[in-house]
Amino acid sequence: MRLVSSDLDAEVAGSSQGDTLQVSAWRDGSLLVPALDVTAWSLGWDVSRDVQGQASFTVSDPDGTLSPWGMGDPLGPGGSQLIFSWKSGISGLRVPFGPWRIRTALPAEQWLVYGTSRGPIRVSGGSKVQITADEAVMASASICRMDGESVPVGATVYAELQRILRDYGAVDTTLAPPDETIPSTYVYPESRTAAVGDLLDMISAVGRSGPDGALQVVPMAGVGPVWTIQGDAGGALVSFDRKLSDAATYNAATSKGTADDGAPLVGRAYLTTGPLAWGGPFGKVPEFHQAIAKTQGGVDADARTLRDHQITSGTIDLPVTCLAHPGLQPHDLVTVVAPTVAGDIPLVGRAVAMAWASAQSDKGITPGKMMTLSVRVSTDLLEAVAAQVRRG
Amino acid sequence: MADLGVNVRPGVVVAAGTALAVNVDGAVYASPWWGSYVPVERDNVRVLLCAGEATILGPTITGPRAMTGTVAGTASVGLLPVTIGTDTIQCRYVGTAPSIGSLVLLSWESTTPWVIAAAAAYTPPGTFGGSSAPSAPSATMSGVLHMPAVTTGSYRSADGWGSPGSRGGMSLSAVVQGTAPGSSYAYSGAAFYGAQANQIAGATWDTAQIRLGQRLEVGSNNSALTLHVYVHTSPDKPSGDVSRVAGPYDYTIAAHAGAQEIGPLPSGCYNTLAANGGISITGSPYLGIVGLDVDPASFQLDVGWHRA
């Protein structure tokens, strides 16, 4: 959660009035435009992307002064950033979204031509600038590739995350799992985002952008539950679907590693119960993982962790439409109260994709009251629901 | 031919009937072997998997191997102890074992080396020229980190960080110290920076300045007043007031002052700020600075730093 507040949860479930998205433009740490006139926007997150958060804004520029020509202009894609916050029109609560790096700018400028004694002159007739922006730290990391970087002997994951990202932003390990030493044989890929992904994988963690823009390191299983989405009066659930697929569903984990003397290590763990049991009708479906462990016990444990992660953190994505919660972040756990023929059943899942956009109302442009979520739940959980529904 | 991609995997040499093979993650490959390698059972090897074919490259070791060693003892069951630096390894030999203390050439075609006596002592001609090794792009060793406040607000015991309607029109993000006329509850303002200071973790802080937004037109707004600046320990807004651990550092704010930079703060508070602390203002007189609603750069912390 970007902001943990029961007041905010109540506002999300209640009615809204006069909410705004306050957007400012920055370059090199200096505030250039305190308040942009944003006429439309959309925000989207997907944890399967290197850069999870991607946004688009349409900025009104009545006198043409903001429409960029140069890469270094305030709204040019040469390193300028947008920092924005959602602000409640009722309570004045603010939810910060951190800095987002401008990636493209598309000004559409019009001209007025006046005849003067010295001939016709052109005056800007105003412009609209369409901007796409990505969450700043990972956006910068995605274009600033690694050059001549190697892991210092004995370095740990957090020290290296901090070091390879220190020109682009901060790393926040407040919620992170325990640190580990990086294997001496690991070499960095050329892509900085892939290097970040490798380091996070070594500690069974995932990343997301915090309200301060820092890369937040959180456990793979998610954080929370932070919010309950239910369909009763006063609830936040609008619609709820389910789509079952065997894609990215596994019932075994194979972890591979190498001991210090070069000896190969393989650990395997199997799912032995339930409808997806190894060797049952679902088949034998392994997931492979490169472990940092250097002992047989280590790769065995890594395989068990991976298998348990398959069970607990889930593989089935439920499309949910709910009232928009500005505090919700990717990898937050939410409780979706699913309506079934056997009654309401709470399902705890992880938000893996989110989309939220502005809406046109009689108050002008306001943040939309609805957002769409993909909530990843475990097959075990759905099986329990199935059992309850079958029992009636 | 199925495409396996190109992969190098660790393997171990195992017996396969009367011959030798290599086991990679449970799969067993018999050939081909790299020519100059003489395999022995239980050797740790690397195997190149490419275009549907496994090539056994040879044994892997942690450090580079030595060319020569010194005989350390007498031979036993066909093995001769030889020291290389501080390590002693067991080697095979031909004919009569070389005498203790003699320098021998080591032949490494298999993981157990053979000794060939006697090697003449040798002095390498100078060192390898260091200037020819490529260097990586230089790292940034100093700079100024601009940390905009993530959240600003003011706490008082009556209504915490504020709730709808409780502040009589004053923005919840305004940063205020002192007691408003007619009220009996004093404000303590604060700015929070999240984990942004981690970006320069390990660096030395040289200066820290605060860029204030314009002064709020409240209280004795026509007089210059003293702002009491403290440093607190919270990265995010706590449920109660912040814990102030350093200060006050007093700065005079002119009547109707616009945005301005104050500081540098004394260096004694830098460790707290580097540990993701923040800025607080408290005490009399009643004085306020606009918050993030009005000026997104209000209470921005500008930190000059360098790395050794």
Contacts between the chains, C-beta under 8 A, distances in Angstrom:
chain1	res1	chain2	res2	distance
A	7	B	163	6.9
A	22	B	293	7.2
A	22	B	296	7.4
A	24	B	296	4.1
A	24	B	297	7.9
A	26	B	148	7.5
A	28	B	146	7.7
A	29	B	144	7.0
A	29	B	145	7.5
A	29	B	146	2.7
A	29	B	300	7.9
A	29	B	302	7.4
A	30	B	146	7.2
A	30	B	297	7.9
A	31	B	148	7.6
A	31	B	295	7.7
A	31	B	296	5.9
A	31	B	297	3.9
A	31	B	300	7.6
A	34	B	295	6.2
A	34	B	296	5.7
A	34	B	297	7.5
A	35	B	296	8.0
A	83	B	148	6.4
A	83	B	296	6.1
A	85	B	292	6.9
A	87	B	293	6.9
A	90	B	164	5.8
A	91	B	163	6.6
A	91	B	164	4.3
A	91	B	172	7.3
A	92	B	162	7.3
A	92	B	164	7.3
A	92	B	171	6.2
A	92	B	172	4.0
A	92	B	173	7.4
A	92	B	293	7.6
A	93	B	172	6.9
A	94	B	151	6.9
A	94	B	172	7.4
A	94	B	173	6.1
A	94	B	292	6.7
A	94	B	293	7.3
A	96	B	150	5.1
A	96	B	151	6.4
A	98	B	150	7.6
A	147	B	136	6.7
A	147	B	137	5.4
A	148	B	134	7.5
A	148	B	135	7.4
A	148	B	136	2.8
A	148	B	137	6.0
A	149	B	136	6.8
A	162	B	198	6.5
A	162	B	201	5.5
A	162	B	202	7.9
A	165	B	199	7.9
A	166	B	199	5.8
A	166	B	200	7.1
A	166	B	201	7.7
A	167	B	140	6.1
A	169	B	196	8.0
A	169	B	199	5.9
A	170	B	194	7.8
A	170	B	195	5.0
A	170	B	196	5.1
A	170	B	197	7.1
A	170	B	198	4.0
A	170	B	199	4.0
A	171	B	195	7.4
A	171	B	198	5.6
A	172	B	194	7.1
A	172	B	195	3.6
A	172	B	198	6.5
A	174	B	195	7.0
A	174	B	235	7.8
A	210	B	194	6.1
A	210	B	195	6.8
A	211	B	150	5.7
A	211	B	151	7.9
A	211	B	194	6.3
A	212	B	150	4.6
A	212	B	193	6.7
A	212	B	194	2.5
A	212	B	195	5.8
A	212	B	196	5.3
A	212	B	235	7.8
A	213	B	194	7.6
A	213	B	196	7.1
A	214	B	194	6.0
A	214	B	195	4.3
A	214	B	196	6.4
A	214	B	198	6.5
A	214	B	199	7.8
A	216	B	195	8.0
A	254	B	25	7.6
A	256	B	9	7.8
A	256	B	25	6.2
A	258	B	10	4.7
A	259	B	44	7.8
A	260	B	62	6.4
A	261	B	44	5.9
A	261	B	60	8.0
A	261	B	61	7.8
A	261	B	62	6.7
A	262	B	10	6.0
A	262	B	44	3.8
A	262	B	45	7.7
A	262	B	46	7.5
A	262	B	59	7.3
A	262	B	60	3.4
A	262	B	61	6.8
A	262	B	62	7.4
A	263	B	10	6.9
A	263	B	12	6.1
A	263	B	44	4.6
A	264	B	9	7.1
A	264	B	10	3.8
A	264	B	11	5.6
A	264	B	12	5.7
A	264	B	23	7.6
A	264	B	24	6.7
A	264	B	25	6.8
A	264	B	44	7.2
A	265	B	10	8.0
A	266	B	25	4.9
A	266	B	26	6.5
